[in-house]
Amino acid sequence: MKNAPFKIFILDDDVWYSELLEYHLSLNPDYELKKFHSAKDCLASMYERPNVVTLDYSLPDKNGDEVLKKIKEQNPDTQVVVISGQEDVATAVNLLKKGAYDYIVKDEETPERLWNTITKIRENVSLREEINQLKEEIGQKYDFSNVIIGKSEPIKRVFAMMEKASKTNITVSINGETGTGKELVAKAIHYNGPKKKTPYVAVNVAAIPKELIESELFGHEKGAFTGALARRLGKFEEANKGTIFLDEIGELDISLQSKLLRVLQEKEITRVGGNTVIPVDVRIIVATHKNLAEEVKKGTFREDLYYRLLGLPINLPPLRERGGDILVLAKHFIDAFAKENGMGRKTLSAEAQQKLLSYPFPGNVRELKALVELAAVLCDEAVIQEEDINFSANHIVRDFLDQERTLKEYTTDIIQRFLNKYDNNVLLVADKLNIGKSTIYRMIQNKELSVE
């Protein structure tokens, strides 16, 4: 795409002047130039999809307004630079409103101004092409087969549901244990769906303190609260026209659930401290490790919000239920790690494979990845043996307790390990360790813990 010629049509009934512009622009050998002396001939050639049309405003067969309109109707991406012998501000403003890129008055500086204008247009076209290329690459990266690796029946059912989800903008709810790849599935659905070239914004609900979540989601106005020094757009505004992924939605405080429900129903938000109603058009994908139906029964999750978010449910199976996928994933992770680190090819012995298949993997795919990468490092030969795979953490615990440290230091280390293990999910860690979430937030604020 970058090597394609940059096409410029010069439309001017003055033969001498069109040749002057052609000569000046031909100094750039990358430009492909074509002259036209009537609007009829130029419009008949618009199928060639020029990047730029320089338009003489005063043509004998059609006026400039009409030609501009027809060019934009046929090729909205074609930029039109109007060149006129009249310095009429009202006309210039009107043409710019109708889609002209620039309005240049004919004088001795016109060729130079036109050169600069077209240079800017080409830079913008190149940037747009690079962005589109990156989006295509992202789409390929999140191709279903690249995101979820496996051939088991449970994972085939997931593929089928992802395929259905990607064909429409239906709300999707993803349920699965920590480490099963919920966010990867959300990204794959977005980048393979109708909104793939629009924003994708992810929010980890559990990682945001209760008092900040409303501002994070819906934004705030300057002065809305202490520390609000400037207006800030919320995640819903950032995701407008695209997708918002609300991870660990089950952790959303009950007091904020009604506000989220209203946003989903009305498709509009109001920033904290503001009165302006802002329309938003976003696709919703949510994920949780909790059983939301059970949370509804407990009274911790609104029933109306539950049904609003249920949409198309996708249940990610834990790794222990995926059978031979364990070995398929292990090989994938080992190959990728070896290539990234310049190692030779590594394979798993039959005993090592059996050892992996017999383990329940409470940490799911994330645990498997860490485990086989470590095994690849520990292995001295080309074949990873059974002894290179170590599930036991007893020696780690022993070494940990043998260190002479204060109780506070031990406590900080334990909380940090759990934060790392559970992706900085503060509420989940607080629940696992049976401590107050405010304690963890305070330690993060005091920089005793890291959530980077």
C-alpha positions in Angstrom: 0.0 0.0 0.0 2.8 2.4 0.8 4.4 1.9 -2.7 1.1 2.8 -4.5 1.4 6.0 -6.5 -0.1 9.2 -5.0 -2.7 10.2 -7.6 -3.5 13.9 -8.2 -6.1 15.2 -10.7 -5.7 18.8 -11.9 -9.0 20.2 -13.0 -8.7 23.6 -14.7 -10.1 24.9 -18.0 -7.1 27.2 -18.4 -4.6 24.9 -20.3 -1.6 27.1 -19.5 -2.3 27.3 -15.8 -3.0 23.5 -15.5 0.3 22.9 -17.2 2.0 25.2 -14.7 0.6 23.3 -11.8 1.5 20.0 -13.4 5.1 21.1 -13.9 5.5 22.3 -10.3 3.9 19.2 -8.7 5.9 16.9 -11.1 9.0 17.9 -9.2 8.0 15.1 -6.8 8.5 11.9 -8.8 6.1 10.0 -6.4 3.1 11.9 -7.7 1.0 10.5 -10.6 -0.6 13.6 -12.3 -3.5 13.8 -14.7 -5.0 17.0 -16.2 -8.6 17.7 -17.0 -10.1 20.8 -18.7 -13.8 20.0 -18.0 -15.7 18.8 -15.0 -17.4 16.1 -17.1 -14.2 14.4 -18.1 -12.8 14.6 -14.5 -15.9 13.1 -12.9 -16.0 10.4 -15.5 -12.5 9.3 -14.3 -13.2 9.3 -10.6 -13.3 5.5 -10.7 -9.5 5.8 -10.6 -9.8 7.0 -7.0 -7.4 9.9 -6.9 -6.0 11.0 -3.6 -6.4 14.7 -4.4 -8.3 16.8 -6.9 -7.3 20.4 -7.4 -10.5 22.1 -8.5 -10.7 25.4 -10.4 -13.8 27.0 -8.9 -14.9 28.8 -12.1 -15.4 26.1 -14.7 -17.5 26.6 -17.9 -19.6 23.4 -17.6 -20.3 23.2 -13.8 -19.8 25.4 -10.8 -17.3 24.5 -8.1 -20.0 23.7 -5.5 -21.6 21.1 -7.7 -18.3 19.5 -8.7 -17.1 19.3 -5.1 -20.4 17.6 -4.1 -20.2 15.0 -6.8 -16.5 14.2 -6.1 -17.3 13.7 -2.4 -20.3 11.5 -3.3 -18.2 9.2 -5.5 -15.0 9.2 -3.4 -15.4 10.5 0.2 -11.7 9.9 0.9 -10.5 12.1 -2.1 -9.3 15.4 -0.8 -10.4 18.5 -2.8 -8.2 21.6 -2.9 -10.2 24.5 -4.5 -8.2 27.1 -6.5 -10.1 30.3 -7.3 -9.3 33.7 -8.9 -11.6 35.4 -6.4 -10.7 36.1 -2.8 -14.2 35.5 -1.4 -14.2 34.6 2.3 -17.8 33.6 2.4 -17.4 31.3 -0.6 -14.2 29.8 1.0 -15.9 29.1 4.3 -18.9 27.5 2.5 -16.7 25.2 0.5 -14.7 24.2 3.5 -17.9 23.3 5.4 -19.0 21.2 2.4 -15.8 19.1 2.6 -13.0 21.0 0.7 -9.6 20.4 2.3 -8.3 23.9 1.4 -9.2 27.1 -0.5 -6.3 28.7 -2.4 -6.5 32.1 -4.2 -4.7 32.2 -7.6 -1.6 34.4 -7.4 2.2 34.0 -7.8 2.4 32.0 -4.6 -0.3 29.5 -5.5 2.0 26.7 -6.7 4.0 26.8 -3.5 0.9 26.9 -1.3 -0.5 24.0 -3.3 2.7 22.0 -2.9 2.6 22.5 0.9 -1.1 21.6 1.1 -0.6 18.4 -0.9 2.4 17.4 1.2 0.2 17.6 4.3 -2.5 15.6 2.7 -0.1 12.9 1.7 1.3 12.7 5.3 -2.3 12.3 6.6 -3.0 9.6 4.0 0.2 7.7 4.9 -0.7 8.0 8.6 -4.2 6.7 8.0 -2.8 3.8 5.9 -0.4 2.9 8.8 -3.2 3.0 11.3 -5.4 0.7 9.1 -2.5 -1.6 8.6 -1.9 -1.8 12.4 -5.6 -2.5 12.9 -5.4 -5.3 10.3 -2.4 -6.8 12.1 -4.2 -6.6 15.5 -7.1 -8.3 13.9 -4.8 -11.1 12.7 -3.2 -11.3 16.1 -6.6 -11.8 17.7 -7.7 -14.4 15.2 -9.6 -17.0 17.2 -7.1 -19.7 16.4 -4.2 -17.5 17.6 -6.0 -16.5 20.8 -7.4 -19.7 22.2 -5.2 -22.7 21.4 -6.6 -26.1 21.6 -8.6 -28.9 19.9 -10.7 -30.2 22.8 -14.5 -30.4 22.6 -15.0 -27.8 25.4 -12.8 -25.3 23.6 -14.5 -26.0 20.2 -17.7 -25.0 21.9 -16.0 -21.7 23.0 -14.9 -21.1 19.3 -18.5 -21.6 18.2 -19.8 -19.0 20.6 -17.0 -16.6 19.8 -17.9 -16.9 16.1 -21.6 -16.1 16.8 -20.6 -13.2 19.1 -18.3 -11.6 16.4 -21.1 -11.4 13.8 -23.2 -8.9 15.7 -22.9 -6.3 18.4 -24.8 -8.3 21.0 -23.7 -7.9 24.7 -21.3 -10.8 25.7 -20.8 -12.1 29.2 -17.7 -14.3 29.7 -17.4 -16.5 32.8 -14.4 -18.5 33.8 -11.8 -19.1 36.5 -8.8 -16.7 36.9 -6.2 -17.5 34.2 -8.5 -19.0 31.6 -8.1 -16.1 29.2 -11.3 -14.0 29.5 -9.8 -10.7 28.2 -8.1 -12.5 25.3 -11.6 -13.8 24.3 -13.1 -10.3 24.6 -10.3 -8.8 22.4 -10.8 -11.5 19.8 -14.5 -10.9 19.6 -14.0 -7.1 19.2 -11.2 -7.4 16.6 -13.1 -9.9 14.5 -16.4 -8.1 14.7 -18.1 -5.2 13.0 -16.5 -2.7 15.3 -12.9 -3.9 14.8 -11.6 -0.5 13.5 -13.1 1.3 16.5 -11.7 1.8 20.1 -11.4 -1.2 22.5 -11.3 0.0 26.1 -10.7 -2.5 29.0 -11.6 -1.7 32.6 -10.6 -3.9 35.5 -13.5 -3.1 37.9 -11.9 -4.9 40.8 -8.7 -3.0 40.6 -10.3 0.5 41.0 -11.3 1.8 44.5 -15.0 2.1 45.1 -14.8 5.9 45.5 -13.1 6.3 42.1 -15.0 3.8 39.9 -17.8 6.2 38.9 -15.3 8.9 37.7 -13.2 6.2 35.9 -16.3 4.9 34.0 -18.2 8.2 33.3 -15.6 10.9 33.7 -15.7 14.1 35.8 -15.8 17.8 35.4 -13.2 20.2 36.8 -13.8 20.8 40.5 -16.2 17.9 40.8 -14.3 16.7 43.9 -11.0 17.4 45.7 -8.2 16.7 43.2 -10.3 17.1 40.1 -8.1 19.8 38.6 -9.4 19.3 35.0 -12.1 17.7 33.1 -11.5 14.0 32.4 -13.3 11.8 29.9 -14.5 8.5 31.3 -13.9 5.0 29.8 -17.4 5.0 28.2 -16.6 8.2 26.3 -13.2 6.8 25.3 -14.9 3.7 24.0 -17.6 5.6 22.1 -18.5 3.8 18.8 -16.4 0.9 19.9 -16.3 -1.7 22.7 -15.9 -1.4 26.4 -14.7 -4.5 28.3 -15.7 -4.6 32.0 -13.6 -7.2 33.6 -14.7 -8.7 37.0 -18.0 -7.0 36.7 -19.2 -9.0 39.7 -17.1 -6.8 41.9 -19.0 -3.6 41.0 -20.4 -2.1 44.2 -24.2 -2.4 44.5 -24.6 1.4 44.8 -23.1 1.9 41.3 -24.9 -0.9 39.6 -28.1 1.2 39.2 -26.0 3.9 37.5 -24.5 1.4 35.1 -27.9 0.0 34.3 -29.2 3.5 33.4 -26.3 4.1 31.1 -26.9 0.8 29.3 -30.6 1.5 29.0 -30.5 5.2 28.0 -27.2 5.0 26.1 -26.0 8.2 27.7 -23.7 9.3 30.5 -23.3 12.3 32.7 -19.9 13.1 34.0 -19.4 13.4 37.8 -20.1 17.0 38.8 -21.7 17.9 35.5 -25.2 18.3 34.1 -24.6 17.7 30.4 -26.1 14.5 29.0 -23.6 12.8 26.6 -24.8 10.1 24.2 -22.6 7.0 23.9 -22.7 4.1 21.5 -20.7 1.2 22.9 -20.7 -2.5 22.7 -20.6 -4.2 26.1 -18.5 -7.2 27.0 -18.3 -8.2 30.6 -16.3 -11.0 32.4 -16.3 -12.5 35.9 -15.0 -15.5 37.8 -18.2 -15.4 39.9 -21.5 -17.0 39.3 -23.7 -13.9 38.9 -26.9 -15.8 39.2 -25.8 -16.8 42.7 -24.8 -13.2 43.4 -28.3 -12.1 42.5 -29.7 -14.6 45.0 -27.4 -13.3 47.7 -28.5 -9.7 46.9 -25.1 -8.5 46.0 -25.9 -8.1 42.3 -29.0 -6.4 40.8 -31.3 -8.8 38.9 -32.2 -6.3 36.3 -28.6 -5.5 35.6 -27.8 -9.2 35.4 -30.3 -9.8 32.7 -29.2 -6.7 30.9 -25.6 -8.0 30.8 -26.2 -11.7 30.2 -26.5 -11.3 26.4 -24.6 -14.1 24.8 -22.9 -16.1 27.6 -19.5 -17.7 27.0 -18.2 -20.2 29.6 -14.4 -20.7 29.5 -13.5 -24.2 30.8 -10.7 -24.6 33.3 -7.6 -26.1 31.9 -8.1 -29.4 33.9 -11.3 -30.0 31.8 -9.5 -29.5 28.4 -7.6 -32.9 28.3 -5.0 -33.0 25.6 -5.0 -29.2 25.2 -2.6 -29.1 28.1 0.1 -30.6 25.9 -0.8 -28.5 22.8 -0.5 -25.3 24.9 2.7 -26.5 26.6 4.3 -27.1 23.2 3.1 -23.7 22.0 4.5 -21.9 25.1 7.8 -23.8 25.0 8.3 -23.1 21.3 7.5 -19.4 21.7 9.8 -19.0 24.8 12.7 -20.8 23.1 12.4 -18.7 20.0 12.2 -15.4 22.0 15.2 -16.3 24.1 17.4 -17.8 21.3 17.3 -21.3 22.7 17.4 -24.5 20.6 14.3 -26.5 20.1 12.9 -28.1 23.3 10.5 -31.0 23.6 8.7 -32.8 26.4 9.6 -36.3 27.3 6.8 -38.9 27.6 7.1 -38.8 31.4 7.0 -35.0 31.5 3.9 -35.0 29.4 2.2 -37.5 31.7 3.2 -35.4 34.7 1.5 -32.3 33.1 -1.6 -34.3 32.3 -2.0 -35.5 35.8 -1.9 -32.0 37.4 -5.1 -30.0 38.1 -3.7 -26.6 37.2 -5.5 -24.4 39.7 -3.9 -21.3 38.0 -5.1 -22.6 34.6 -3.4 -21.5 31.4 -1.4 -18.7 33.1 0.1 -21.3 35.5 0.9 -23.7 32.7 2.8 -21.0 30.8 4.9 -20.0 33.8 5.6 -23.6 34.6 6.8 -24.8 31.2 8.9 -21.7 30.7 10.7 -22.4 33.9 11.2 -26.0 32.9 12.7 -24.8 29.6 15.2 -22.8 31.6 16.0 -25.5 34.1 16.4 -28.2 31.3 20.1 -28.6 30.3 19.3 -30.8 27.3 16.9 -30.6 24.3 14.3 -32.8 26.0 12.5 -31.5 29.1 12.4 -34.3 31.7 9.9 -35.0 34.4 12.2 -33.6 37.1 12.4 -30.3 35.3 8.7 -29.8 36.0 8.1 -28.9 39.6 4.6 -28.3 41.0 5.6 -28.3 44.6 6.1 -25.0 46.3 7.2 -26.5 49.6 10.8 -25.5 49.1 9.7 -21.9 48.3 7.7 -21.8 51.5 10.6 -23.2 53.5 13.0 -20.6 52.0 10.5 -17.9 52.6 10.0 -18.7 56.3 13.8 -19.2 56.9 14.4 -15.5 56.3 14.5 -13.4 59.4 12.0 -10.6 58.7 9.3 -8.7 60.5 5.7 -9.8 60.5 4.8 -6.6 58.5 7.5 -7.5 55.9 6.1 -11.1 55.6 2.6 -9.7 55.3 3.5 -7.3 52.6 5.3 -10.0 50.6 2.3 -12.4 50.8 -0.2 -9.7 49.7 2.2 -8.7 46.8 2.5 -12.3 45.7 -1.3 -12.7 45.7 -1.7 -9.4 43.7 0.7 -10.6 41.1 -1.1 -14.0 40.9 -4.5 -12.5 40.5 -3.8 -9.6 38.1 -4.0 -6.9 40.8 -7.6 -7.8 41.6 -7.7 -6.2 45.0 -11.2 -7.5 46.0 -10.3 -11.0 45.1 -7.0 -10.9 47.0 -8.8 -9.4 50.0 -11.3 -12.3 49.9 -8.6 -14.9 49.4 -6.5 -13.6 52.4 -9.5 -12.7 54.5 -8.3 -9.1 55.1 -10.0 -5.7 54.5 -9.7 -4.3 51.0 -9.1 -0.9 52.5 -5.9 -2.3 54.0 -4.6 -3.2 50.6 -5.6 0.1 49.0 -3.9 2.0 51.9 -0.7 -0.1 51.3 -0.8 0.6 47.6 -1.3 4.3 48.3 1.7 4.3 50.7 3.7 2.5 47.9 4.2 -0.5 50.1 2.6 -2.6 47.4 3.0 -2.3 43.6 0.1 -2.8 41.1 2.1 -2.0 37.9 
